[in-house]
Amino acid sequence: MRTRVSARAGIVCTFVAAAMWPAATNAQTTLTINQPSSQVVYTTLRGGQYADTNQGNDLETKASTDASVTRRALLKFDTQNTIPQGTTITSATLTVTVASGAGSASTRHIAAYQVTQSWTETQATWNSRKSGEHWNSAGGDLGTKLATASVSNVAGTKVTFDVTALVSQAVSGALGSSRYTRIALVDVDSPDDESRRIFHRPDDSNASLRPTLAVSLGSGSTPPPISTSSGKTLRVLEYNVHHNGIGTDGRNDPNRIADWVVKEKPDVVTLVEVESWDSYYSGDGVALYKKLLESRTGVTWYSLDIQKYGDWSSPGQRNAILSRYPFSSTYRHEFSKGDPRTVGGVTISVNGRNINFMSTHLDWQVESNRATQTKELASYALGFAEDRIIAGDFNGSAGSTEINTMTSTYVDAWVAAKSLHTALSAPDNPSGNTRNGRIDFVFYSHTEQHLTLESVTVVDTRDSKGVMPSDHRPLLAIFTVN
């Protein structure tokens, strides 16, 4: 009987894989996944007095009556971006290499389990899968036992586990929108103080010693789905469109902006520097972009016009919120200090959860004004229920007073994605700059209850001549709403 694996909510993030996809899979092809950070991440969960301490540099197992020395190893392989959805998996084998083992327990039985919840490499502990998010069961949410192997204490010993069932279902999408393969190694023998096994890590300089997932691919249909995830993806796009769509070539063309927005398949968008009834655009810029998105997608988009100066119906610059989800409420607020600026927001329902999504564009000249505006913004936002997402052009960089004010109560999605190894940008833009620096942001509340960040991408919009449709780059954040 074929092993069946559990499907539960827990989404990991999307990123560009380092390995090249084989050109064809008509004949069986074996793909090796073992590149550190880009393809494999890891940690160890340790109990007892270490239950809230991340053991990020270890890959170990141990079974003990002393909870403080009990350990479980976690590995996460990128089968989402290295293998196209629907590819037939004929076999998948996990291989790990023993680095050292305790003395008298010469052989231990180690089992490979599916991990049903997402986890963050630098934050996962025995109690929590990421900061502020506990496992459903302490020690990691374990699903199906996939395989068991006898593991000696001899350094250099290779240990293999058949994980075909899990990889097949992960790649097919049957376990939810995340198609990553998450595995826990657990000592399943009786507790023994000499049972510790230390394995070579994914970042070992010797590639032959790293944990490796070898996946054999063949032709055929997608494996049948077992069940679906309870999470729903929410794609959030922030984009400063520079005076309604003036590109780096000096040409004003909102169609280029709309093409890029649609390409990223967002569910909710905030556009900054939309222009209405002024020298940049003689009509209603918000209505224009709504029309452009609807004509390209064939679906209704809902909009909120947030005039920059708080004169809500007046001409001039504004932010726009555009959403595939209808609004149950809308709101706007003018800040008290500096170049007149505003924030506006909408309430949408995603997967049965209310999301308050807000958009702003802060003073571009004076940092002290931005500092005051972010204090007001944070205070104003507290009047709205969780979960909250705030996006826009903050005209300040990470480490500035205004951004520090935000990060005291909100998570900078780019920074969080960096820790997940799922922050994406062009190779010549490793810092994720959205203009000359990183001044466009997506924030989500520290106290959110239903959002799991998957990835953040600073979208490279350059054409073959290096021209961009705006002087800013769009920022795409992907969440799962649980």
VEXDREN-2710 file (C-alpha; in Angstrom, 1 decimal):
% VEXDREN-2710
k/r/px/py/pz
1/MET/0.0/0.0/0.0
2/ARG/1.3/3.5/-0.9
3/THR/2.0/5.7/2.0
4/ARG/-0.5/8.6/2.4
5/VAL/0.6/11.9/3.8
6/SER/-1.2/14.5/5.9
7/ALA/-2.5/17.7/4.5
8/ARG/-2.7/20.6/7.0
9/ALA/-2.4/24.3/6.9
10/GLY/1.2/25.6/6.9
11/ILE/2.6/27.4/4.0
12/VAL/6.3/28.2/3.3
13/CYS/7.5/30.8/0.8
14/THR/8.3/31.0/-2.8
15/PHE/11.8/31.8/-4.2
16/VAL/13.9/31.3/-7.3
17/ALA/15.8/28.0/-7.2
18/ALA/19.5/27.8/-7.9
19/ALA/19.3/24.5/-9.8
20/MET/18.4/24.4/-13.4
21/TRP/15.3/22.5/-14.4
22/PRO/16.0/19.6/-16.8
23/ALA/14.9/20.4/-20.4
24/ALA/12.7/17.3/-20.7
25/THR/11.3/14.6/-18.5
26/ASN/10.0/12.1/-21.1
27/ALA/12.7/9.8/-19.9
28/GLN/13.4/9.4/-16.3
29/THR/15.7/12.1/-14.9
30/THR/17.2/12.4/-11.4
31/LEU/17.3/15.9/-9.8
32/THR/19.6/16.5/-6.9
33/ILE/18.5/19.1/-4.4
34/ASN/21.2/20.0/-1.8
35/GLN/22.3/23.6/-2.3
36/PRO/22.4/25.4/1.1
37/SER/20.0/28.3/1.7
38/SER/18.6/28.4/-1.8
39/GLN/17.4/24.8/-1.8
40/VAL/17.7/23.4/1.7
41/VAL/17.3/25.0/5.1
42/TYR/17.5/23.3/8.5
43/THR/17.3/23.5/12.3
44/THR/17.1/21.3/15.4
45/LEU/14.3/21.4/18.0
46/ARG/15.5/20.9/21.6
47/GLY/13.2/20.5/24.5
48/GLY/13.3/21.3/28.2
49/GLN/15.1/24.4/29.2
50/TYR/16.0/25.0/25.6
51/ALA/12.4/24.7/24.3
52/ASP/12.3/28.4/23.4
53/THR/15.8/28.6/22.0
54/ASN/16.5/28.3/18.3
55/GLN/19.2/25.8/17.6
56/GLY/19.8/27.0/14.1
57/ASN/23.4/25.7/13.6
58/ASP/22.6/22.1/14.6
59/LEU/21.2/19.1/12.8
60/GLU/20.9/16.4/15.5
61/THR/18.7/13.8/17.0
62/LYS/18.5/12.3/20.5
63/ALA/16.0/10.5/22.6
64/SER/16.3/11.0/26.4
65/THR/14.3/11.0/29.6
66/ASP/15.8/14.5/30.1
67/ALA/13.8/16.8/27.9
68/SER/16.6/19.4/27.8
69/VAL/18.8/17.1/25.8
70/THR/16.1/15.6/23.5
71/ARG/16.5/16.7/19.9
72/ARG/14.7/16.5/16.6
73/ALA/16.2/17.6/13.2
74/LEU/14.2/19.5/10.7
75/LEU/15.0/19.8/7.0
76/LYS/13.1/21.8/4.3
77/PHE/13.8/21.2/0.6
78/ASP/12.6/23.4/-2.3
79/THR/10.5/21.1/-4.4
80/GLN/8.3/24.0/-5.3
81/ASN/10.6/25.9/-7.7
82/THR/12.9/23.1/-8.7
83/ILE/10.1/20.8/-9.9
84/PRO/7.1/22.1/-12.0
85/GLN/3.7/21.2/-10.5
86/GLY/2.2/18.1/-11.9
87/THR/5.5/16.4/-12.7
88/THR/5.4/12.6/-12.0
89/ILE/7.7/11.5/-9.2
90/THR/8.9/8.0/-9.6
91/SER/11.1/8.0/-6.5
92/ALA/12.5/10.4/-3.9
93/THR/15.3/9.5/-1.5
94/LEU/16.6/11.6/1.4
95/THR/20.3/10.9/2.3
96/VAL/22.0/12.3/5.4
97/THR/25.5/11.6/6.6
98/VAL/26.5/10.9/10.2
99/ALA/29.1/13.4/11.5
100/SER/29.4/11.8/15.0
101/GLY/27.5/9.7/17.5
102/ALA/27.6/8.9/21.2
103/GLY/29.6/5.9/22.4
104/SER/27.6/2.9/23.7
105/ALA/24.5/3.2/21.6
106/SER/26.0/1.8/18.4
107/THR/22.7/1.7/16.5
108/ARG/19.6/3.8/16.7
109/HIS/16.4/3.8/14.8
110/ILE/15.7/7.2/13.2
111/ALA/12.4/7.9/11.5
112/ALA/11.6/10.4/8.9
113/TYR/8.3/12.2/9.4
114/GLN/6.3/14.7/7.3
115/VAL/6.2/18.1/9.1
116/THR/2.7/19.4/8.4
117/GLN/3.2/23.1/9.4
118/SER/5.6/25.7/8.0
119/TRP/8.5/26.8/10.0
120/THR/11.2/29.5/9.9
121/GLU/14.8/28.3/10.1
122/THR/16.1/31.0/12.3
123/GLN/13.0/31.1/14.6
124/ALA/11.8/27.6/15.1
125/THR/12.1/26.0/18.6
126/TRP/10.6/23.0/20.4
127/ASN/7.6/25.2/21.3
128/SER/7.2/27.5/18.3
129/ARG/7.4/27.1/14.5
130/LYS/8.2/30.8/14.1
131/SER/8.1/33.9/16.3
132/GLY/4.7/34.2/17.9
133/GLU/3.4/31.0/16.3
134/HIS/3.3/27.8/18.4
135/TRP/3.4/24.4/17.0
136/ASN/0.0/22.6/17.5
137/SER/2.1/20.0/19.4
138/ALA/5.4/20.8/21.1
139/GLY/8.4/19.3/19.3
140/GLY/7.0/20.0/15.8
141/ASP/3.8/19.1/14.1
142/LEU/4.6/15.6/12.8
143/GLY/2.4/13.9/10.2
144/THR/2.9/10.6/8.4
145/LYS/5.9/8.5/9.4
146/LEU/7.6/8.0/6.0
147/ALA/10.4/5.6/6.7
148/THR/12.7/4.3/9.4
149/ALA/16.4/3.6/9.2
150/SER/19.1/2.0/11.5
151/VAL/21.7/4.7/12.1
152/SER/25.2/3.8/13.5
153/ASN/27.5/6.0/15.4
154/VAL/30.3/5.8/12.9
155/ALA/31.2/9.1/11.2
156/GLY/30.7/9.1/7.5
157/THR/27.8/6.6/7.6
158/LYS/25.2/7.3/4.9
159/VAL/21.6/7.0/5.9
160/THR/18.7/6.9/3.4
161/PHE/15.0/7.3/3.7
162/ASP/12.3/6.7/1.0
163/VAL/10.2/9.9/1.0
164/THR/8.6/9.3/-2.4
165/ALA/5.0/9.6/-1.0
166/LEU/5.6/13.0/0.6
167/VAL/7.5/14.5/-2.4
168/SER/5.0/13.2/-4.9
169/GLN/2.1/14.8/-3.0
170/ALA/4.0/18.1/-2.3
171/VAL/5.0/18.5/-5.9
172/SER/1.4/17.8/-7.1
173/GLY/0.0/20.6/-4.9
174/ALA/-2.2/18.1/-3.0
175/LEU/-0.9/19.4/0.4
176/GLY/-1.8/23.1/-0.3
177/SER/-0.4/26.0/-2.2
178/SER/3.1/25.4/-0.7
179/ARG/4.9/22.6/-2.6
180/TYR/8.0/22.5/-0.3
181/THR/9.0/19.2/1.3
182/ARG/9.4/19.4/5.0
183/ILE/10.9/16.5/7.0
184/ALA/11.7/15.8/10.6
185/LEU/14.2/13.2/11.8
186/VAL/13.2/11.6/15.1
187/ASP/14.9/9.0/17.2
188/VAL/12.1/6.5/17.9
189/ASP/14.0/4.0/20.1
190/SER/13.8/4.0/23.9
191/PRO/15.5/6.9/25.6
192/ASP/19.2/6.6/26.0
193/ASP/21.7/9.2/27.1
194/GLU/24.2/7.7/24.5
195/SER/21.7/8.1/21.6
196/ARG/22.8/11.4/20.2
197/ARG/23.4/11.6/16.4
198/ILE/25.0/14.6/14.8
199/PHE/24.5/14.9/11.0
200/HIS/26.4/16.9/8.5
201/ARG/24.6/20.1/7.7
202/PRO/23.3/21.6/4.4
203/ASP/26.0/24.3/4.6
204/ASP/28.9/21.8/4.8
205/SER/31.7/22.8/2.5
206/ASN/31.9/19.2/1.2
207/ALA/28.8/18.8/-0.9
208/SER/29.0/15.0/-0.7
209/LEU/28.3/15.2/3.0
210/ARG/25.2/17.5/2.8
211/PRO/21.7/16.3/3.3
212/THR/20.5/15.5/-0.2
213/LEU/17.1/14.9/-1.7
214/ALA/17.4/12.9/-4.9
215/VAL/14.2/12.9/-7.0
216/SER/13.6/10.7/-10.0
217/LEU/11.3/12.3/-12.5
218/GLY/9.3/10.7/-15.3
219/SER/6.4/11.3/-17.6
220/GLY/2.9/10.9/-16.5
221/SER/-0.1/12.6/-14.9
222/THR/-0.2/14.6/-11.7
223/PRO/-0.6/12.4/-8.6
224/PRO/-4.2/12.6/-7.3
225/PRO/-4.8/15.1/-4.5
226/ILE/-5.4/13.7/-1.1
227/SER/-6.9/16.8/0.5
228/THR/-6.6/20.6/0.4
229/SER/-5.0/23.1/2.7
230/SER/-7.3/25.3/4.8
231/GLY/-5.1/28.3/4.0
232/LYS/-5.8/30.8/1.2
233/THR/-3.1/32.8/-0.6
234/LEU/-3.2/36.6/-0.5
235/ARG/-0.9/38.4/-2.9
236/VAL/-0.3/42.0/-2.0
237/LEU/1.4/44.4/-4.4
238/GLU/2.7/47.9/-3.5
239/TYR/3.9/50.1/-6.5
240/ASN/4.8/53.7/-6.7
241/VAL/3.9/54.5/-10.3
242/HIS/5.6/57.9/-10.5
243/HIS/3.1/60.5/-11.5
244/ASN/0.6/58.1/-12.9
245/GLY/3.1/56.1/-15.0
246/ILE/6.1/58.1/-16.1
247/GLY/8.8/55.6/-16.9
248/THR/12.6/55.9/-16.7
249/ASP/12.5/56.8/-20.4
250/GLY/10.3/59.9/-19.6
251/ARG/7.2/58.4/-21.3
252/ASN/3.9/58.4/-19.4
253/ASP/2.2/55.1/-20.2
254/PRO/-0.2/53.7/-17.5
255/ASN/-0.6/50.6/-19.8
256/ARG/2.9/49.5/-19.0
257/ILE/2.1/49.8/-15.2
258/ALA/-1.1/47.8/-15.6
259/ASP/0.7/45.1/-17.6
260/TRP/3.2/44.6/-14.8
261/VAL/0.5/44.6/-12.1
262/VAL/-1.5/41.9/-13.9
263/LYS/1.7/39.9/-14.5
264/GLU/2.2/39.6/-10.7
265/LYS/-1.4/38.3/-10.2
266/PRO/-2.1/40.3/-7.0
267/ASP/-5.3/40.1/-5.0
268/VAL/-5.0/43.6/-3.5
269/VAL/-2.8/46.5/-4.9
270/THR/-1.8/49.9/-3.6
271/LEU/-0.6/52.3/-6.2
272/VAL/1.3/55.4/-5.0
273/GLU/1.5/58.6/-7.0
274/VAL/-1.7/58.2/-9.0
275/GLU/-2.7/61.5/-10.5
276/SER/-6.2/62.9/-11.2
277/TRP/-7.4/66.1/-12.9
278/ASP/-4.0/67.7/-13.0
279/SER/-1.0/68.3/-15.4
280/TYR/-0.1/64.6/-15.4
281/TYR/-3.5/63.2/-16.2
282/SER/-6.7/65.1/-17.0
283/GLY/-9.1/62.5/-15.8
284/ASP/-9.7/60.2/-12.8
285/GLY/-6.4/58.3/-12.4
286/VAL/-7.9/55.8/-9.9
287/ALA/-10.8/55.0/-12.3
288/LEU/-8.3/54.7/-15.1
289/TYR/-6.3/52.0/-13.4
290/LYS/-9.4/50.2/-12.3
291/LYS/-10.5/50.1/-15.9
292/LEU/-7.1/48.9/-17.1
293/LEU/-7.0/46.0/-14.6
294/GLU/-10.6/45.0/-15.3
295/SER/-10.0/44.9/-19.1
296/ARG/-6.9/42.7/-18.6
297/THR/-8.3/40.3/-16.0
298/GLY/-12.0/40.1/-16.9
299/VAL/-13.0/40.5/-13.2
300/THR/-14.3/43.3/-11.1
301/TRP/-11.9/45.4/-9.1
302/TYR/-12.9/47.5/-6.1
303/SER/-11.2/50.8/-5.5
304/LEU/-10.5/53.4/-2.8
305/ASP/-9.2/56.9/-3.7
306/ILE/-6.9/58.3/-1.0
307/GLN/-6.1/61.9/-2.0
308/LYS/-2.6/62.8/-0.9
309/TYR/-3.5/66.0/1.0
310/GLY/-6.7/65.0/2.7
311/ASP/-8.9/67.0/0.3
312/TRP/-10.6/63.8/-0.7
313/SER/-12.4/64.9/-3.9
314/SER/-9.8/67.5/-5.1
315/PRO/-7.4/67.2/-8.0
316/GLY/-3.8/66.1/-7.6
317/GLN/-1.8/63.1/-6.4
318/ARG/-3.3/60.2/-4.5
319/ASN/-2.9/56.6/-3.5
320/ALA/-5.2/54.0/-4.8
321/ILE/-6.2/50.7/-3.3
322/LEU/-7.5/48.2/-5.9
323/SER/-8.8/44.8/-4.8
324/ARG/-10.4/41.7/-6.2
325/TYR/-12.2/41.4/-2.9
326/PRO/-15.1/43.7/-2.1
327/PHE/-14.8/46.2/0.7
328/SER/-16.9/45.9/3.9
329/SER/-15.6/49.3/5.0
330/THR/-13.3/52.1/4.0
331/TYR/-11.6/54.8/5.9
332/ARG/-9.1/57.7/5.4
333/HIS/-7.1/60.0/7.7
334/GLU/-4.9/63.1/7.3
335/PHE/-1.7/63.4/9.3
336/SER/-1.2/66.5/11.4
337/LYS/2.3/67.5/10.5
338/GLY/4.6/68.1/7.5
339/ASP/3.9/68.1/3.8
340/PRO/0.2/67.1/3.9
341/ARG/-0.1/63.4/3.8
342/THR/-2.7/60.8/4.4
343/VAL/-3.5/57.1/5.1
344/GLY/-6.5/55.2/3.8
345/GLY/-7.7/51.7/4.3
346/VAL/-10.2/49.0/3.4
347/THR/-11.5/46.0/5.2
348/ILE/-11.7/42.8/3.1
349/SER/-12.6/39.2/3.9
350/VAL/-10.2/36.5/2.9
351/ASN/-10.8/32.9/3.8
352/GLY/-13.3/34.0/6.3
353/ARG/-10.9/36.4/8.0
354/ASN/-11.2/40.2/8.1
355/ILE/-8.0/41.9/6.8
356/ASN/-7.5/45.7/7.3
357/PHE/-5.3/46.8/4.5
358/MET/-3.9/50.4/4.6
359/SER/-1.9/52.5/2.1
360/THR/0.2/55.6/2.8
361/HIS/2.8/57.9/1.2
362/LEU/4.9/59.9/3.7
363/ASP/6.6/63.3/3.6
364/TRP/9.5/63.1/1.2
365/GLN/11.6/66.0/2.6
366/VAL/11.8/66.0/6.4
367/GLU/12.6/63.0/8.5
368/SER/11.1/64.5/11.7
369/ASN/7.8/64.9/9.8
370/ARG/7.9/61.3/8.7
371/ALA/8.7/60.3/12.3
372/THR/5.6/62.1/13.5
373/GLN/3.5/60.7/10.7
374/THR/4.5/57.1/11.5
375/LYS/3.6/57.6/15.2
376/GLU/0.2/58.9/14.1
377/LEU/-0.1/56.0/11.6
378/ALA/0.6/53.4/14.2
379/SER/-1.8/54.9/16.7
380/TYR/-4.5/55.3/14.0
381/ALA/-4.2/51.7/12.9
382/LEU/-4.7/50.4/16.4
383/GLY/-8.3/51.5/16.0
384/PHE/-8.8/48.7/13.4
385/ALA/-9.0/45.0/14.2
386/GLU/-6.4/42.4/13.3
387/ASP/-5.2/41.3/10.9
388/ARG/-3.5/44.5/9.7
389/ILE/-1.3/45.1/6.7
390/ILE/0.2/48.5/5.9
391/ALA/1.9/49.3/2.7
392/GLY/3.3/52.3/0.8
393/ASP/6.1/54.6/0.1
394/PHE/7.6/55.7/3.4
395/ASN/10.4/57.8/1.9
396/GLY/12.7/56.5/4.7
397/SER/15.1/53.5/4.8
398/ALA/15.5/50.7/7.3
399/GLY/17.0/52.0/10.5
400/SER/15.5/55.4/10.3
401/THR/13.4/56.8/13.1
402/GLU/10.2/56.4/11.1
403/ILE/10.9/52.8/10.1
404/ASN/11.9/51.9/13.6
405/THR/8.6/53.3/14.8
406/MET/6.8/50.9/12.4
407/THR/8.9/47.9/13.3
408/SER/8.2/48.3/17.0
409/THR/4.7/47.0/16.3
410/TYR/4.9/45.7/12.7
411/VAL/7.0/43.2/10.8
412/ASP/8.9/44.4/7.8
413/ALA/8.0/41.8/5.3
414/TRP/11.2/42.0/3.3
415/VAL/13.3/41.4/6.5
416/ALA/11.1/38.5/7.5
417/ALA/11.4/37.0/4.0
418/LYS/15.2/37.4/4.2
419/SER/15.2/35.2/7.3
420/LEU/13.1/32.7/5.4
421/HIS/15.5/32.8/2.4
422/THR/12.5/33.8/0.3
423/ALA/13.3/37.5/-0.3
424/LEU/13.7/37.9/-4.1
425/SER/15.2/40.6/-6.2
426/ALA/17.4/40.9/-9.3
427/PRO/21.0/39.7/-8.9
428/ASP/22.3/43.3/-9.2
429/ASN/19.8/44.4/-6.5
430/PRO/20.6/42.1/-3.6
431/SER/19.4/44.7/-1.0
432/GLY/15.9/44.8/-2.4
433/ASN/16.0/48.5/-3.2
434/THR/12.7/49.7/-4.6
435/ARG/14.2/53.0/-5.8
436/ASN/17.6/54.4/-4.9
437/GLY/17.1/52.7/-1.6
438/ARG/14.5/50.4/0.1
439/ILE/11.8/53.0/0.7
440/ASP/8.7/51.1/-0.2
441/PHE/7.4/48.7/2.4
442/VAL/4.8/46.1/3.3
443/PHE/4.3/45.7/7.0
444/TYR/2.1/43.3/8.9
445/SER/1.2/43.4/12.6
446/HIS/3.3/41.6/15.2
447/THR/0.0/40.5/16.8
448/GLU/-1.6/39.2/13.6
449/GLN/-3.5/36.0/14.1
450/HIS/-4.0/34.4/10.7
451/LEU/-1.2/35.6/8.4
452/THR/1.7/33.4/7.3
453/LEU/4.3/35.2/5.2
454/GLU/5.4/33.1/2.2
455/SER/7.7/35.4/0.2
456/VAL/8.5/39.0/-0.8
457/THR/9.7/40.0/-4.3
458/VAL/11.1/43.3/-5.5
459/VAL/10.0/42.9/-9.1
460/ASP/12.5/43.7/-11.8
461/THR/10.5/45.5/-14.4
462/ARG/13.3/46.4/-16.8
463/ASP/12.8/45.7/-20.4
464/SER/15.5/44.7/-22.9
465/LYS/16.8/48.2/-23.0
466/GLY/16.8/48.6/-19.2
467/VAL/13.7/50.9/-19.2
468/MET/11.3/50.6/-16.3
469/PRO/7.6/51.8/-16.4
470/SER/8.3/53.8/-13.2
471/ASP/11.3/55.0/-11.2
472/HIS/10.2/52.6/-8.5
473/ARG/10.1/48.8/-8.5
474/PRO/7.0/47.0/-7.3
475/LEU/7.0/45.1/-4.1
476/LEU/5.0/41.8/-4.0
477/ALA/4.3/40.1/-0.6
478/ILE/2.6/36.7/-0.6
479/PHE/0.8/35.6/2.5
480/THR/-1.4/32.6/3.5
481/VAL/-4.5/33.5/5.4
482/ASN/-5.3/30.6/7.7
END
